[in-house]
């Protein structure tokens, strides 16, 4: 008697993102064991990420290390950027800004904040500098006409609630400083001041790593704790004259200044045990946190402990609804989809490899990367005209019976986009790295716009192209894994559905 075909259908492959944390055989079908150079699109499909293309014209030979969006009082925008030793303005052309400063600049780890028509540059062991958009000059803060007190040579600066907040000098990592209202040069007059957090820490020594602001509260991110400040009126602003301690959250801290990103409703930050959000419940004034990287926690923790924390960069894009965590030492980005959390509170995760950028900047309707020859834009489907490889692999299937051999007969995949696209289907058995490959090609079709093709002459294909490709396959084993690989070369590409057909063999 001929055994009948048994099928397994994955309706939205990779919709739950990567999961390298749990046993692969027990994972839901929507998880992936590999998802390289992918994103979860707004329709819930796993598809190719966009690539990047230079905005800066010509080969500059300038390796940028940082970007800042400066908005002046009229609303005009200037993109500021810097390398290890030089500062620039502009995008298509980089115009050098020569600082008037006592600093001998050799490092690029600047933290930058805009306050009242000026941009302030802070870096540990350097005199803070200020960029004046009206004159296009970059000078030491201490040379400002309104300068008072002593501006801290801090590594952290935040513009919030109408003033600058700073912390982390070479000699003092526990004091929080703030400037006068609307004046980033006044540190010894008006409402400027400072606070030593030593007496606030509940479990011994700690040190400040970063700062954040949310809904009238100031969040001080320390290595082993989070300190939350508010004021007595509990409004959407904060007056340091009536500063009060709201909460000290012990047992979780932040290990990277530039991982801290405000989404508008939440703050995301990197801790020693993964990526977290404050997840603030405003009505109850409580701060429960969730681990949004729990499905890749071990991999992420291994990676972040293998590189310098000061090189880690992050960005949140509201347009793309993702948080990107860049680890330049590995040329790797963890992409966390923030549209909707999974039932356990974690985020859908994919990985981007061969990422050569050193910094990122989110703008309204755009995303910029600092690259070796200037500023690049997140756009298109090549990396500066170079193809990149999309890879997706399912978890392992046992078709409800782990004791019977499965004989693979056929794989069918429905793909969106990529007219004429070459790709390869992969199949492997029993947790090995050896895969059978089944090359395939999507049908070549044209999307006709309304009134472009003549009626009844050209086939009218509206919207996004879709094609289902079937491949006869072989091999056998107790458990099965299927993969999809394609070179992304200028066209959008996503996976809508996968169907796997097997015959059941003998029982072990």
LUMBABA-736193 format. One record per residue (C-alpha): x, y, z. Coordinates in steps of 0.1 Angstrom, whole numbers, padded with zeros to 4 digits, always signed. Each point is the difference from the previous one (the first is absolute). Example, Ala and Ser with C-alpha at 12.3 -4.5 7.8 and 13.67 -1.06 7.14 Angstrom:
REM LUMBABA-736193
+0123-0045+0078+0014+0034-0007
This chain:
REM LUMBABA-736193
+0000+0000+0000+0014+0034-0010+0004+0024+0028-0019+0032-0004+0016+0035-0001+0001+0019+0032+0003+0038-0002+0010+0028+0023-0008+0036-0010+0017+0031+0014-0024+0028-0008+0023+0029+0009+0036-0014+0001+0022+0017+0026-0029+0022+0012+0011-0005+0037+0037+0008-0009+0031-0018+0012-0001-0024+0029+0034-0015+0009-0009-0003+0037-0025-0029+0001+0001-0035-0011-0005+0002-0038-0023-0030-0002-0026+0016+0024-0001+0034-0017-0031+0013-0017+0002-0001-0038+0002+0038-0002+0034+0001+0016+0033-0001-0019+0033-0016+0009+0018+0023-0025-0013+0033-0015+0028+0020-0015-0004+0034-0018-0038-0002+0007-0027+0022+0015-0035-0007+0010-0020+0022-0023-0033+0018+0009-0020-0029-0014+0017-0025+0023+0022-0016-0027+0037-0007+0003+0017+0019-0028+0032+0016-0011+0013+0030+0019+0007+0031-0020+0036+0007-0010+0019+0033+0001+0011+0026-0025+0024+0029+0004-0015+0035+0003+0035+0014+0001+0013+0004-0035+0034-0012-0010+0026-0021+0019+0010+0022+0029+0022-0025+0018-0016+0013+0033-0011-0027+0024-0028+0016+0020-0005-0011+0036-0030+0020+0010-0031+0019-0011-0023+0026+0015-0031+0018-0013+0001+0037+0010-0032+0020-0003+0004+0038+0004-0026+0023+0014-0016+0006-0034-0004-0037-0006+0029-0003-0025+0018-0033+0001+0038-0006-0001+0015-0035+0002+0032+0002+0020+0025-0029-0002+0035-0008+0011+0030-0023-0004+0027-0007+0026+0015+0035-0005-0023+0021-0023-0035+0015+0001-0023+0005-0030-0034+0014-0010-0022-0010-0029-0009-0033-0017+0006+0000-0038+0032+0021+0007+0018-0001+0033+0012+0035+0010+0028+0000+0025-0006+0018+0033+0033+0010+0016-0005+0003+0038+0014+0029+0020+0009-0021+0030+0027-0008+0025-0007-0037-0006+0025-0022-0020-0026-0022-0015+0009-0036-0006-0032-0019+0009-0035-0001-0014-0022-0012+0028-0020+0033+0003-0034+0002+0016-0020+0029-0016-0031+0018+0011-0019+0031-0014-0012+0027+0023-0014+0034-0009+0015+0004-0035+0034-0016+0008+0015-0035+0000+0022-0011+0029+0028-0026-0005+0011-0019+0031+0027-0027+0003+0019-0013+0031+0033+0019+0006-0008+0026-0026-0012+0036+0005-0037+0001-0011-0005+0019-0033-0030+0018-0014-0011+0004-0036-0018+0032-0010-0021-0005-0030-0003+0038-0008+0038+0004-0003+0009-0036-0009+0027+0000+0026+0010-0027+0025+0016+0014+0032+0007-0009+0036-0030+0004+0023+0022+0020+0024+0005+0026-0027-0038+0008-0001-0010+0035+0011-0024-0014+0026+0024-0026+0014+0000-0004+0038+0011-0026+0025+0020-0030-0014-0015-0021-0028+0008-0037+0008+0022-0018-0024-0026-0027-0002-0006-0029-0023-0038+0002+0002-0023+0029-0010-0038+0002-0003-0022+0029-0010-0032-0003+0019-0025+0023+0019+0017+0031-0013+0035-0006+0011+0031-0022-0004+0006-0030+0023+0035-0015+0001+0019-0027+0019+0030-0024-0001+0033+0019+0002+0034-0017+0003+0001+0006+0037-0037+0000+0009-0025-0026-0012-0027+0005+0026-0009+0037-0003-0028+0013-0021+0004+0036-0013-0025+0024-0016+0003+0034-0016-0022+0031+0004-0033+0001-0018+0005+0004-0038+0037+0007+0003+0024-0028-0005+0029+0023+0009-0012+0009+0035+0011-0026+0026+0005+0023+0030-0029+0024-0002-0038+0000+0000-0015-0034+0006+0032-0019-0009+0011-0027+0025+0012-0035+0007-0009-0030+0020+0023-0028+0014-0019-0033-0004+0023-0019+0025-0025+0002+0028-0029-0011-0023+0016-0033-0012-0015-0028+0021+0026-0027-0005+0034+0016+0001+0020+0017-0027-0014+0006-0034+0007+0023-0029-0020+0020-0025-0001-0014-0036-0027+0021-0017-0030+0023+0004-0036-0001-0013-0032+0021+0004-0036-0011-0002-0033+0015+0011+0014+0025+0025+0026-0024+0014+0037-0002-0003+0015-0035-0002+0036-0004+0011+0013-0032-0015+0028-0015+0022+0020-0032-0004-0019-0019+0026-0032+0020+0006-0024+0026-0014-0008+0032+0019-0032+0018-0008-0005+0037+0009-0030+0022-0002-0011+0033+0016-0027+0008+0024-0027+0011-0025+0002-0032-0021-0006+0019-0033+0015-0007-0034+0031+0022+0009+0025-0002+0027+0012+0027+0024+0034-0009+0017-0009+0024+0029-0026-0025+0011+0017-0032-0011-0012-0031+0017+0010-0037-0001-0027-0022-0015+0016-0034+0000+0033-0018-0001-0003-0032-0021+0027-0024+0012+0012-0031-0018-0001+0013-0035+0022+0026-0016+0013+0014-0033+0033-0008-0015+0000+0023-0031-0007+0037-0002-0009+0000-0037-0024-0030+0004-0025+0023+0018-0028+0010-0025-0033+0017+0007-0029-0013-0021-0024+0027+0011-0019-0023+0023+0029-0020+0014+0037-0002+0005+0021-0029-0014+0034-0007+0015+0027-0028+0000+0008-0017+0033+0026-0027+0007-0027-0027-0004-0018+0013-0031-0021+0028-0015-0026+0014+0022-0027+0027+0001-0013+0020+0029-0036-0008-0010-0013+0028+0022-0035-0002+0013-0008+0037+0003-0032-0003+0019+0015-0020+0028+0033+0018+0000+0018-0033-0001+0028-0012-0022-0003-0037-0009+0026-0011-0026-0001-0026-0026+0028-0019-0017-0006+0004-0037+0030-0021-0010-0008-0031+0019-0003-0021-0032+0037+0007-0009+0013+0009+0034+0030-0024+0002+0012+0010-0035-0004+0037+0007+0017-0001+0034+0029-0019-0014+0004+0026-0028-0002+0031+0022+0025-0014+0025+0025-0006-0029+0003+0036-0010+0006+0034+0015-0033+0014+0013+0010+0035-0011-0002-0011-0037-0036-0012+0003-0025+0021-0018-0038-0001-0003-0028+0018-0017-0038-0001+0002-0019+0007-0033-0037+0008+0005-0006-0002-0038+0014-0036-0002-0011-0008+0035+0032-0017+0009+0029+0004+0025+0034-0007-0015+0029-0010+0022+0033+0003-0018+0031-0020+0011+0027+0014-0023+0026-0025+0013-0020-0028-0016-0015+0022-0029-0034-0013+0013-0033+0016+0008-0027-0015+0021-0033+0013-0014-0029+0000+0026-0035+0005-0015-0019+0023+0024-0035-0001-0017-0015-0025+0023+0016-0021+0027-0003-0038+0000-0023-0015+0027+0030-0004+0024+0009+0037-0003+0031-0005-0022+0005+0016-0034+0004-0017-0034+0037-0001-0008+0020-0004-0032+0037+0004-0008+0018+0021-0026+0035-0010-0009+0029+0018-0017-0010+0033+0013+0028+0026-0005-0016+0030+0015+0014+0015+0032-0030+0021+0011-0037+0005-0008-0024+0029+0001-0038+0000-0002-0018+0028-0017-0037+0006-0009-0006-0024-0029+0037-0009-0003+0029-0019+0015+0036+0009-0004+0032-0020+0004+0036+0013+0006+0022-0018-0025+0036-0001-0012-0006+0026-0027-0027+0022+0016-0037-0002+0008-0022-0027-0014-0038-0004-0001-0020-0032+0008-0016-0005-0033-0003-0024-0030+0010-0036-0001+0038-0001-0004+0028+0011+0023+0015+0028-0020-0006-0020-0032+0012-0032+0016-0023-0030+0004-0006-0016+0034-0013-0034+0010-0033-0006+0016-0002-0032+0021-0029-0016+0018-0002-0034+0016-0029-0015+0019+0001-0018+0033+0000-0038-0002-0032-0018-0008-0009-0035+0011-0035+0001-0014-0015-0011+0033+0019-0032+0003+0037+0000+0011+0003-0038-0004-0007-0004-0037+0023+0007-0030-0012+0029-0023+0008-0003-0037-0001+0034-0016-0019+0001-0033-0007+0037-0009+0004+0036+0012-0021+0028-0011+0007+0037+0008-0021+0031-0008+0022+0031-0004-0010+0036-0003+0020+0023-0023+0032-0009-0018-0011-0005-0036+0024-0024-0017+0018-0005+0033+0024-0029+0005-0002-0017+0034+0009-0033+0016-0022-0022+0022+0019-0020+0026-0009-0032+0020+0019-0017+0027-0007-0028+0025+0007-0009+0036+0018+0032+0011+0029-0002-0024+0016+0029-0020-0002-0019-0032-0028+0011-0023-0014-0011-0033-0004+0030-0024-0028+0005-0024+0005+0030-0023-0031+0018-0013-0009+0031-0019-0031+0023+0004-0021+0007-0030+0009+0032-0019-0029+0024+0002-0007+0037-0004-0021+0022+0022-0020+0022-0023-0014+0033+0012-0035+0011-0008-0002+0012-0037+0036-0011-0008-0007-0033-0018-0026-0002-0027-0031-0019+0009+0001-0038-0009+0036+0003-0013+0022-0001+0031-0008-0022+0030-0012+0024+0028+0018-0008+0032-0009+0026+0027+0016+0005+0034+0029-0022+0012+0011-0030-0020-0006-0034+0015+0012-0034-0012-0002-0036+0013+0029-0022-0009+0000-0038+0006+0031-0022+0002+0002-0038+0001+0023-0009+0029+0015-0030+0017+0018-0012+0031-0013-0015+0033+0003+0002+0037-0018+0003+0033-0002+0038-0001+0001+0024-0029+0011+0036-0005-0007+0021-0031+0018+0032-0011-0002+0028-0025+0030+0019-0014+0001+0027-0026+0023+0028-0012-0018+0033+0004+0010+0021-0030-0023+0030-0004-0034-0015+0006-0023-0004+0030-0004-0036+0011-0020-0016+0027-0014-0035+0008-0037-0004+0003-0004-0038+0006+0019-0033+0001-0015-0034-0005+0019-0032+0008-0011-0034-0012+0014-0033+0014-0008-0037+0002+0002-0018+0033+0025-0029+0000+0009-0027+0024-0001+0005+0038+0034+0001+0018
